[in-house]
Amino acid sequence: MTLTDIDKTRYRRRLNHVFIGSGLALAAISLLLSQLLIYFFPDASGSHFHWNAIGVLVAVAIVGFCLSHYRHHTYLTEVLYVWELKRSLNKITRKMRKIEAAAKQGNINAMQALQFSYAGSRQLWLLDDNILIMEELAVKQSELDALASQFNVTLNIADYEESMLDEF
């Protein structure tokens, strides 16, 4: 995955539209399906929990299918990019201890993964206005830069590939 600049306001607006649209669709579809199931299959005891649960589950499946089907639509470009970035950063985070240990030993792939993780996290946190731990990130970045100069390695986020994580 390569990091690309995206328009923050457009991303936030479209993400809000997707969240609100998904929530409204879930509510409307689940209520409609539940009421239809209750109308066609009434329960003498008055308990309709199972029909409501089925309505919600089917609504989740429908909305999930629609989001999956339209995920490559141009309207969702920024939202999909951030989703993919979070997925990539999560893969690195799950192996962070091993990656950091390997980077301290001079492993170039580990250093490239850390460089991508720090740059991607910085972009993600700026998009989400989560700047509380940016100083911590700057400290980690300076430590990585020191490691790179110690081992005479030039780090470039464009050189990162997800397959580099296979060795950790």
Secondary structure as a PSIPRED ss2 file (coil, helix, strand):
# PSIPRED VFORMAT (PSIPRED V4.0)

   1 M C   1.000  0.000  0.000
   2 T C   1.000  0.000  0.000
   3 L C   1.000  0.000  0.000
   4 T C   1.000  0.000  0.000
   5 D C   1.000  0.000  0.000
   6 I C   1.000  0.000  0.000
   7 D C   1.000  0.000  0.000
   8 K H   0.000  1.000  0.000
   9 T H   0.000  1.000  0.000
  10 R H   0.000  1.000  0.000
  11 Y H   0.000  1.000  0.000
  12 R H   0.000  1.000  0.000
  13 R H   0.000  1.000  0.000
  14 R H   0.000  1.000  0.000
  15 L H   0.000  1.000  0.000
  16 N H   0.000  1.000  0.000
  17 H H   0.000  1.000  0.000
  18 V H   0.000  1.000  0.000
  19 F H   0.000  1.000  0.000
  20 I H   0.000  1.000  0.000
  21 G H   0.000  1.000  0.000
  22 S H   0.000  1.000  0.000
  23 G H   0.000  1.000  0.000
  24 L H   0.000  1.000  0.000
  25 A H   0.000  1.000  0.000
  26 L H   0.000  1.000  0.000
  27 A H   0.000  1.000  0.000
  28 A H   0.000  1.000  0.000
  29 I H   0.000  1.000  0.000
  30 S H   0.000  1.000  0.000
  31 L H   0.000  1.000  0.000
  32 L H   0.000  1.000  0.000
  33 L H   0.000  1.000  0.000
  34 S H   0.000  1.000  0.000
  35 Q H   0.000  1.000  0.000
  36 L H   0.000  1.000  0.000
  37 L H   0.000  1.000  0.000
  38 I H   0.000  1.000  0.000
  39 Y H   0.000  1.000  0.000
  40 F H   0.000  1.000  0.000
  41 F C   1.000  0.000  0.000
  42 P C   1.000  0.000  0.000
  43 D C   1.000  0.000  0.000
  44 A C   1.000  0.000  0.000
  45 S C   1.000  0.000  0.000
  46 G C   1.000  0.000  0.000
  47 S C   1.000  0.000  0.000
  48 H C   1.000  0.000  0.000
  49 F H   0.000  1.000  0.000
  50 H H   0.000  1.000  0.000
  51 W H   0.000  1.000  0.000
  52 N H   0.000  1.000  0.000
  53 A H   0.000  1.000  0.000
  54 I H   0.000  1.000  0.000
  55 G H   0.000  1.000  0.000
  56 V H   0.000  1.000  0.000
  57 L H   0.000  1.000  0.000
  58 V H   0.000  1.000  0.000
  59 A H   0.000  1.000  0.000
  60 V H   0.000  1.000  0.000
  61 A H   0.000  1.000  0.000
  62 I H   0.000  1.000  0.000
  63 V H   0.000  1.000  0.000
  64 G H   0.000  1.000  0.000
  65 F H   0.000  1.000  0.000
  66 C H   0.000  1.000  0.000
  67 L H   0.000  1.000  0.000
  68 S H   0.000  1.000  0.000
  69 H H   0.000  1.000  0.000
  70 Y C   1.000  0.000  0.000
  71 R C   1.000  0.000  0.000
  72 H C   1.000  0.000  0.000
  73 H C   1.000  0.000  0.000
  74 T H   0.000  1.000  0.000
  75 Y H   0.000  1.000  0.000
  76 L H   0.000  1.000  0.000
  77 T H   0.000  1.000  0.000
  78 E H   0.000  1.000  0.000
  79 V H   0.000  1.000  0.000
  80 L H   0.000  1.000  0.000
  81 Y H   0.000  1.000  0.000
  82 V H   0.000  1.000  0.000
  83 W H   0.000  1.000  0.000
  84 E H   0.000  1.000  0.000
  85 L H   0.000  1.000  0.000
  86 K H   0.000  1.000  0.000
  87 R H   0.000  1.000  0.000
  88 S H   0.000  1.000  0.000
  89 L H   0.000  1.000  0.000
  90 N H   0.000  1.000  0.000
  91 K H   0.000  1.000  0.000
  92 I H   0.000  1.000  0.000
  93 T H   0.000  1.000  0.000
  94 R H   0.000  1.000  0.000
  95 K C   1.000  0.000  0.000
  96 M H   0.000  1.000  0.000
  97 R H   0.000  1.000  0.000
  98 K H   0.000  1.000  0.000
  99 I H   0.000  1.000  0.000
 100 E H   0.000  1.000  0.000
 101 A H   0.000  1.000  0.000
 102 A H   0.000  1.000  0.000
 103 A H   0.000  1.000  0.000
 104 K H   0.000  1.000  0.000
 105 Q C   1.000  0.000  0.000
 106 G C   1.000  0.000  0.000
 107 N C   1.000  0.000  0.000
 108 I H   0.000  1.000  0.000
 109 N H   0.000  1.000  0.000
 110 A H   0.000  1.000  0.000
 111 M H   0.000  1.000  0.000
 112 Q H   0.000  1.000  0.000
 113 A H   0.000  1.000  0.000
 114 L H   0.000  1.000  0.000
 115 Q H   0.000  1.000  0.000
 116 F H   0.000  1.000  0.000
 117 S H   0.000  1.000  0.000
 118 Y H   0.000  1.000  0.000
 119 A H   0.000  1.000  0.000
 120 G H   0.000  1.000  0.000
 121 S H   0.000  1.000  0.000
 122 R H   0.000  1.000  0.000
 123 Q H   0.000  1.000  0.000
 124 L H   0.000  1.000  0.000
 125 W H   0.000  1.000  0.000
 126 L H   0.000  1.000  0.000
 127 L H   0.000  1.000  0.000
 128 D C   1.000  0.000  0.000
 129 D C   1.000  0.000  0.000
 130 N C   1.000  0.000  0.000
 131 I C   1.000  0.000  0.000
 132 L C   1.000  0.000  0.000
 133 I C   1.000  0.000  0.000
 134 M H   0.000  1.000  0.000
 135 E H   0.000  1.000  0.000
 136 E H   0.000  1.000  0.000
 137 L H   0.000  1.000  0.000
 138 A H   0.000  1.000  0.000
 139 V H   0.000  1.000  0.000
 140 K H   0.000  1.000  0.000
 141 Q H   0.000  1.000  0.000
 142 S H   0.000  1.000  0.000
 143 E H   0.000  1.000  0.000
 144 L H   0.000  1.000  0.000
 145 D H   0.000  1.000  0.000
 146 A H   0.000  1.000  0.000
 147 L H   0.000  1.000  0.000
 148 A H   0.000  1.000  0.000
 149 S H   0.000  1.000  0.000
 150 Q H   0.000  1.000  0.000
 151 F C   1.000  0.000  0.000
 152 N C   1.000  0.000  0.000
 153 V C   1.000  0.000  0.000
 154 T C   1.000  0.000  0.000
 155 L C   1.000  0.000  0.000
 156 N C   1.000  0.000  0.000
 157 I H   0.000  1.000  0.000
 158 A H   0.000  1.000  0.000
 159 D H   0.000  1.000  0.000
 160 Y C   1.000  0.000  0.000
 161 E C   1.000  0.000  0.000
 162 E H   0.000  1.000  0.000
 163 S H   0.000  1.000  0.000
 164 M H   0.000  1.000  0.000
 165 L H   0.000  1.000  0.000
 166 D H   0.000  1.000  0.000
 167 E H   0.000  1.000  0.000
 168 F C   1.000  0.000  0.000
